[in-house]
Amino acid sequence: MRMHRVMLMVVFGAACLPLPAVGADGPVWPPATAVAPAEVVWQGIVDEFRPKGLGRVFRAVAGAERHQQSWQLPRPVAVALAKDRVFVVDTAVGWVIGGRTDGSAATRLKLPDGVAPVAIASNRDGDRILVADRDSGVVFAFEPKGSLLGEVVGRDVVQRCGGIAVCANSDVVITDAEAGQVVRVRSDGLEVARTGRRGTGDGEFNTPTAIVEAPDGTIWVLDPFNFRVQQFDADLRYLSQFGQHGDGSGHFALAKGLAIDPDGHLYVSDARFDAVQVFDQDGRLLLIIGGRGFNAGEFWTPGGLAIDGRGQMVVADTGNRRIQLMRYQRRDNRK
């Protein structure tokens, strides 16, 4: 099945422009003569996963046969990418579903009894999927087809998990939403660094959630109720921050997700703005993707997002009960 591909919005550093009409022959922005380093391409929407046959991509397959067995997404909140597969945490049903990026060949991860999944991440090779339990903070490792491999972060490391990420060296970083801390744990389960407390000062947090490792090895943490993103070195020493509360472009109101692309740009989803804002590491706003709606490139209370090393991007479009797939790509690599 071929997915329709449409240029989504603007190039980095330009003003935000309307989304072009969806369709194989839709207009493309920016024009070929524009000088810009990168662009974001919309690829598809998945609102249903099927264990067999073709997935259903929104507006990509008209009249495709509907299989009786399928998994819809009543409340997708967190996402991860692993090679050609996408994984979704749905808190309404307590599931983690993985499948191809068209929704086909899907499977449910075999979570232990009583686990309430809240966060998910993949290692760089895409052969391990990590899922965190909300209440215990235990992080479980799975192989992509769904089998449980074991625990990588044990009980009592955090009080309540907010988010997780896998570092390049296979360490796991995890936020403690209750204690206002960030913890780094080795792949063998040994804690190697911890920082933070509840507060508003540098290196302090008010319910930290999403967390990512940048290409340079620094750690970025979403501090949503302090309306900012904070940066730490690999040993979790505070480095910098940006962000402020407000209703204008570049402000934060109800930030939900954090991701970073291969060139180090930071993406923050905001459920009040129904958009994803893109910043450089100095906090300069580069691009706004979205706005409230149900069409391609529009969102309703977006949640978690993820970007892999190839620039593939997935956004949990929570209120629209679906995920959206996009791609960040340098313009000199465009085919």
ZISULSUL-V719310 format. One record per residue. RES is the residue in three letters. PHI is phi in whole degrees, 0 to 359 (* if undefined). D_FIRST is the distance of its C-alpha to the first C-alpha in whole Angstrom. Layout:
# ZISULSUL-V719310
res=RES phi=PHI d_first=D_FIRST
res=RES phi=PHI d_first=D_FIRST
This chain:
# ZISULSUL-V719310
res=MET phi=* d_first=0
res=ARG phi=260 d_first=4
res=MET phi=274 d_first=6
res=HIS phi=296 d_first=10
res=ARG phi=235 d_first=12
res=VAL phi=225 d_first=16
res=MET phi=296 d_first=19
res=LEU phi=279 d_first=21
res=MET phi=216 d_first=25
res=VAL phi=253 d_first=27
res=VAL phi=274 d_first=28
res=PHE phi=295 d_first=30
res=GLY phi=93 d_first=34
res=ALA phi=257 d_first=33
res=ALA phi=287 d_first=34
res=CYS phi=290 d_first=31
res=LEU phi=238 d_first=30
res=PRO phi=296 d_first=28
res=LEU phi=289 d_first=24
res=PRO phi=289 d_first=22
res=ALA phi=298 d_first=21
res=VAL phi=277 d_first=17
res=GLY phi=153 d_first=15
res=ALA phi=299 d_first=13
res=ASP phi=252 d_first=17
res=GLY phi=294 d_first=19
res=PRO phi=294 d_first=22
res=VAL phi=241 d_first=22
res=TRP phi=229 d_first=25
res=PRO phi=279 d_first=27
res=PRO phi=296 d_first=28
res=ALA phi=300 d_first=27
res=THR phi=276 d_first=31
res=ALA phi=290 d_first=31
res=VAL phi=261 d_first=33
res=ALA phi=203 d_first=31
res=PRO phi=283 d_first=30
res=ALA phi=202 d_first=27
res=GLU phi=211 d_first=24
res=VAL phi=244 d_first=22
res=VAL phi=247 d_first=18
res=TRP phi=283 d_first=16
res=GLN phi=240 d_first=13
res=GLY phi=173 d_first=12
res=ILE phi=232 d_first=14
res=VAL phi=238 d_first=14
res=ASP phi=241 d_first=16
res=GLU phi=202 d_first=16
res=PHE phi=248 d_first=15
res=ARG phi=232 d_first=15
res=PRO phi=290 d_first=16
res=LYS phi=224 d_first=14
res=GLY phi=73 d_first=11
res=LEU phi=278 d_first=8
res=GLY phi=283 d_first=9
res=ARG phi=251 d_first=10
res=VAL phi=260 d_first=10
res=PHE phi=305 d_first=13
res=ARG phi=64 d_first=12
res=ALA phi=255 d_first=9
res=VAL phi=232 d_first=8
res=ALA phi=268 d_first=11
res=GLY phi=75 d_first=13
res=ALA phi=293 d_first=11
res=GLU phi=299 d_first=13
res=ARG phi=264 d_first=15
res=HIS phi=282 d_first=16
res=GLN phi=292 d_first=20
res=GLN phi=267 d_first=20
res=SER phi=201 d_first=18
res=TRP phi=238 d_first=20
res=GLN phi=270 d_first=20
res=LEU phi=235 d_first=22
res=PRO phi=294 d_first=25
res=ARG phi=208 d_first=26
res=PRO phi=285 d_first=24
res=VAL phi=236 d_first=27
res=ALA phi=219 d_first=26
res=VAL phi=218 d_first=23
res=ALA phi=211 d_first=22
res=LEU phi=240 d_first=20
res=ALA phi=218 d_first=20
res=LYS phi=58 d_first=18
res=ASP phi=263 d_first=14
res=ARG phi=237 d_first=16
res=VAL phi=238 d_first=17
res=PHE phi=237 d_first=20
res=VAL phi=229 d_first=22
res=VAL phi=267 d_first=25
res=ASP phi=243 d_first=26
res=THR phi=280 d_first=30
res=ALA phi=292 d_first=30
res=VAL phi=244 d_first=29
res=GLY phi=71 d_first=30
res=TRP phi=254 d_first=27
res=VAL phi=236 d_first=25
res=ILE phi=245 d_first=21
res=GLY phi=234 d_first=19
res=GLY phi=195 d_first=15
res=ARG phi=297 d_first=12
res=THR phi=286 d_first=11
res=ASP phi=255 d_first=8
res=GLY phi=91 d_first=11
res=SER phi=269 d_first=11
res=ALA phi=51 d_first=13
res=ALA phi=274 d_first=16
res=THR phi=212 d_first=20
res=ARG phi=259 d_first=23
res=LEU phi=293 d_first=25
res=LYS phi=273 d_first=29
res=LEU phi=288 d_first=31
res=PRO phi=299 d_first=35
res=ASP phi=301 d_first=37
res=GLY phi=86 d_first=38
res=VAL phi=281 d_first=35
res=ALA phi=249 d_first=34
res=PRO phi=296 d_first=31
res=VAL phi=228 d_first=32
res=ALA phi=217 d_first=30
res=ILE phi=212 d_first=28
res=ALA phi=205 d_first=27
res=SER phi=236 d_first=26
res=ASN phi=284 d_first=28
res=ARG phi=292 d_first=27
res=ASP phi=280 d_first=26
res=GLY phi=74 d_first=23
res=ASP phi=255 d_first=25
res=ARG phi=221 d_first=27
res=ILE phi=248 d_first=26
res=LEU phi=252 d_first=29
res=VAL phi=232 d_first=30
res=ALA phi=256 d_first=33
res=ASP phi=277 d_first=35
res=ARG phi=301 d_first=37
res=ASP phi=274 d_first=40
res=SER phi=269 d_first=41
res=GLY phi=78 d_first=39
res=VAL phi=294 d_first=38
res=VAL phi=248 d_first=35
res=PHE phi=256 d_first=33
res=ALA phi=254 d_first=31
res=PHE phi=230 d_first=28
res=GLU phi=274 d_first=26
res=PRO phi=302 d_first=22
res=LYS phi=277 d_first=22
res=GLY phi=119 d_first=24
res=SER phi=283 d_first=28
res=LEU phi=284 d_first=31
res=LEU phi=262 d_first=33
res=GLY phi=143 d_first=35
res=GLU phi=267 d_first=37
res=VAL phi=245 d_first=37
res=VAL phi=230 d_first=39
res=GLY phi=275 d_first=42
res=ARG phi=294 d_first=43
res=ASP phi=75 d_first=46
res=VAL phi=287 d_first=44
res=VAL phi=231 d_first=43
res=GLN phi=277 d_first=45
res=ARG phi=210 d_first=41
res=CYS phi=288 d_first=38
res=GLY phi=253 d_first=37
res=GLY phi=193 d_first=34
res=ILE phi=220 d_first=33
res=ALA phi=210 d_first=32
res=VAL phi=254 d_first=32
res=CYS phi=278 d_first=34
res=ALA phi=299 d_first=33
res=ASN phi=269 d_first=36
res=SER phi=81 d_first=35
res=ASP phi=298 d_first=37
res=VAL phi=247 d_first=36
res=VAL phi=249 d_first=37
res=ILE phi=220 d_first=38
res=THR phi=262 d_first=39
res=ASP phi=253 d_first=42
res=ALA phi=294 d_first=41
res=GLU phi=280 d_first=45
res=ALA phi=275 d_first=47
res=GLY phi=70 d_first=45
res=GLN phi=226 d_first=45
res=VAL phi=234 d_first=42
res=VAL phi=234 d_first=43
res=ARG phi=248 d_first=41
res=VAL phi=234 d_first=41
res=ARG phi=289 d_first=41
res=SER phi=297 d_first=38
res=ASP phi=270 d_first=41
res=GLY phi=94 d_first=42
res=LEU phi=279 d_first=45
res=GLU phi=287 d_first=45
res=VAL phi=242 d_first=46
res=ALA phi=200 d_first=46
res=ARG phi=209 d_first=47
res=THR phi=210 d_first=47
res=GLY phi=102 d_first=48
res=ARG phi=197 d_first=49
res=ARG phi=290 d_first=49
res=GLY phi=162 d_first=50
res=THR phi=241 d_first=50
res=GLY phi=281 d_first=51
res=ASP phi=301 d_first=49
res=GLY phi=77 d_first=47
res=GLU phi=255 d_first=48
res=PHE phi=222 d_first=45
res=ASN phi=238 d_first=45
res=THR phi=62 d_first=42
res=PRO phi=296 d_first=40
res=THR phi=235 d_first=36
res=ALA phi=293 d_first=33
res=ILE phi=213 d_first=34
res=VAL phi=217 d_first=33
res=GLU phi=258 d_first=34
res=ALA phi=279 d_first=34
res=PRO phi=303 d_first=33
res=ASP phi=272 d_first=37
res=GLY phi=91 d_first=38
res=THR phi=285 d_first=39
res=ILE phi=246 d_first=38
res=TRP phi=246 d_first=37
res=VAL phi=232 d_first=38
res=LEU phi=279 d_first=37
res=ASP phi=246 d_first=40
res=PRO phi=294 d_first=39
res=PHE phi=269 d_first=42
res=ASN phi=259 d_first=44
res=PHE phi=58 d_first=41
res=ARG phi=200 d_first=41
res=VAL phi=239 d_first=39
res=GLN phi=244 d_first=41
res=GLN phi=246 d_first=41
res=PHE phi=227 d_first=43
res=ASP phi=280 d_first=43
res=ALA phi=296 d_first=42
res=ASP phi=266 d_first=45
res=LEU phi=67 d_first=45
res=ARG phi=270 d_first=47
res=TYR phi=298 d_first=47
res=LEU phi=240 d_first=46
res=SER phi=196 d_first=45
res=GLN phi=199 d_first=43
res=PHE phi=208 d_first=42
res=GLY phi=124 d_first=41
res=GLN phi=204 d_first=43
res=HIS phi=283 d_first=43
res=GLY phi=169 d_first=43
res=ASP phi=247 d_first=41
res=GLY phi=258 d_first=40
res=SER phi=301 d_first=37
res=GLY phi=88 d_first=38
res=HIS phi=272 d_first=39
res=PHE phi=243 d_first=38
res=ALA phi=236 d_first=39
res=LEU phi=218 d_first=37
res=ALA phi=292 d_first=35
res=LYS phi=238 d_first=32
res=GLY phi=230 d_first=30
res=LEU phi=218 d_first=30
res=ALA phi=212 d_first=28
res=ILE phi=221 d_first=29
res=ASP phi=268 d_first=27
res=PRO phi=298 d_first=28
res=ASP phi=262 d_first=30
res=GLY phi=89 d_first=32
res=HIS phi=283 d_first=31
res=LEU phi=259 d_first=32
res=TYR phi=247 d_first=29
res=VAL phi=235 d_first=31
res=SER phi=275 d_first=29
res=ASP phi=229 d_first=32
res=ALA phi=288 d_first=32
res=ARG phi=278 d_first=35
res=PHE phi=276 d_first=33
res=ASP phi=55 d_first=30
res=ALA phi=207 d_first=29
res=VAL phi=244 d_first=28
res=GLN phi=257 d_first=31
res=VAL phi=243 d_first=31
res=PHE phi=233 d_first=34
res=ASP phi=274 d_first=36
res=GLN phi=283 d_first=38
res=ASP phi=264 d_first=41
res=GLY phi=87 d_first=39
res=ARG phi=282 d_first=39
res=LEU phi=288 d_first=36
res=LEU phi=253 d_first=33
res=LEU phi=197 d_first=31
res=ILE phi=238 d_first=30
res=ILE phi=248 d_first=26
res=GLY phi=115 d_first=26
res=GLY phi=131 d_first=28
res=ARG phi=293 d_first=29
res=GLY phi=164 d_first=26
res=PHE phi=239 d_first=23
res=ASN phi=276 d_first=21
res=ALA phi=301 d_first=18
res=GLY phi=80 d_first=21
res=GLU phi=252 d_first=23
res=PHE phi=225 d_first=25
res=TRP phi=224 d_first=27
res=THR phi=48 d_first=29
res=PRO phi=297 d_first=27
res=GLY phi=248 d_first=28
res=GLY phi=291 d_first=27
res=LEU phi=214 d_first=25
res=ALA phi=212 d_first=24
res=ILE phi=224 d_first=23
res=ASP phi=265 d_first=23
res=GLY phi=293 d_first=24
res=ARG phi=266 d_first=21
res=GLY phi=90 d_first=21
res=GLN phi=293 d_first=18
res=MET phi=229 d_first=20
res=VAL phi=226 d_first=19
res=VAL phi=236 d_first=21
res=ALA phi=281 d_first=23
res=ASP phi=270 d_first=23
res=THR phi=301 d_first=25
res=GLY phi=293 d_first=27
res=ASN phi=271 d_first=23
res=ARG phi=57 d_first=22
res=ARG phi=196 d_first=19
res=ILE phi=240 d_first=18
res=GLN phi=241 d_first=17
res=LEU phi=248 d_first=15
res=MET phi=221 d_first=17
res=ARG phi=215 d_first=18
res=TYR phi=268 d_first=22
res=GLN phi=212 d_first=22
res=ARG phi=292 d_first=25
res=ARG phi=293 d_first=26
res=ASP phi=286 d_first=27
res=ASN phi=258 d_first=24
res=ARG phi=290 d_first=21
res=LYS phi=261 d_first=20
